[in-house]
Amino acid sequence: MNFLAWLLSQNVRKPLISILNALEALTAGDMTVRVNSNTFIEFNQLSDHINTLASNLQNILRKLSATAGDLAEVSAEINQSWRSLGRV
C-alpha cells in the first residue's frame, strides 16, 4: 500500500511542479514558457489555461510594443513639423 501511495504522489507531484515552475516564470516576465501535457485531465486543463494565458499576454505585449513604436514615430514627426515651423 505504501508503494501505491508513493507512486500516486509522484504522478501528482511532477505535473504540479511543472505548473508551478511555469507560473513562476510567467510572473517573472517570461511569456515564452509553456506547460507540457500530462496524464491527469485536471492538470491538462490547468496547463491549457496557463498556456493560453501566456500566449495572450505575449500577444498583448507584442501589440503594446508595436503601438509604442508607432507613437514614437508620430511624436518624432510632430516634433519635426514644429521645428520646421520654427515653433520649438
CORJOHU-V173044 format. One record per residue. N is the residue number from 1. RES is the residue in one small letter. PHI is phi in radians with two decimals (* if undefined). PSI is psi in degrees with one decimal (NA if undefined). Layout:
[[N RES PHI PSI] [N RES PHI PSI]]
//
This chain:
[[1 m * -36.0] [2 n -1.12 -37.4] [3 f -1.13 -41.3] [4 l -1.10 -41.9] [5 a -1.12 -42.4] [6 w -1.11 -44.4] [7 l -1.07 -45.2] [8 l -1.10 -42.6] [9 s -1.12 -36.8] [10 q -1.18 -39.0] [11 n -1.20 -27.3] [12 v -1.49 -38.8] [13 r -1.17 -42.6] [14 k -1.07 -50.7] [15 p -1.15 -32.7] [16 l -1.16 -41.1] [17 i -1.12 -41.0] [18 s -1.06 -43.7] [19 i -1.14 -44.2] [20 l -1.10 -40.4] [21 n -1.10 -40.6] [22 a -1.14 -43.4] [23 l -1.11 -38.3] [24 e -1.10 -43.4] [25 a -1.14 -40.7] [26 l -1.08 -44.2] [27 t -1.19 -21.2] [28 a -1.50 -2.9] [29 g 1.83 -0.2] [30 d -1.49 98.0] [31 m -1.50 3.7] [32 t -1.62 -10.6] [33 v -1.21 141.7] [34 r -2.38 154.7] [35 v -1.81 134.3] [36 n -1.33 153.5] [37 s -1.22 160.2] [38 n -2.57 -171.9] [39 t -1.45 -17.3] [40 f -1.58 127.2] [41 i -1.01 -44.3] [42 e -1.11 -41.3] [43 f -1.18 -36.2] [44 n -1.09 -43.1] [45 q -1.11 -44.3] [46 l -1.09 -42.7] [47 s -1.09 -43.3] [48 d -1.06 -41.9] [49 h -1.17 -39.2] [50 i -1.14 -42.0] [51 n -1.14 -39.1] [52 t -1.14 -42.8] [53 l -1.04 -46.2] [54 a -1.09 -42.8] [55 s -1.12 -43.7] [56 n -1.11 -43.1] [57 l -1.12 -40.2] [58 q -1.09 -43.1] [59 n -1.14 -41.2] [60 i -1.07 -45.3] [61 l -1.14 -37.3] [62 r -1.10 -45.5] [63 k -1.14 -40.0] [64 l -1.10 -41.0] [65 s -1.13 -42.0] [66 a -1.12 -41.6] [67 t -1.14 -40.0] [68 a -1.08 -39.8] [69 g -1.12 -41.2] [70 d -1.09 -42.8] [71 l -1.11 -38.2] [72 a -1.12 -40.5] [73 e -1.12 -46.1] [74 v -1.09 -42.1] [75 s -1.08 -43.1] [76 a -1.11 -39.3] [77 e -1.14 -41.1] [78 i -1.13 -44.7] [79 n -1.05 -42.8] [80 q -1.08 -42.3] [81 s -1.09 -43.8] [82 w -1.12 -40.9] [83 r -1.12 -40.7] [84 s -1.17 -25.0] [85 l -1.52 -3.7] [86 g 1.32 24.5] [87 r -1.70 -8.8] [88 v -2.07 NA]]
//
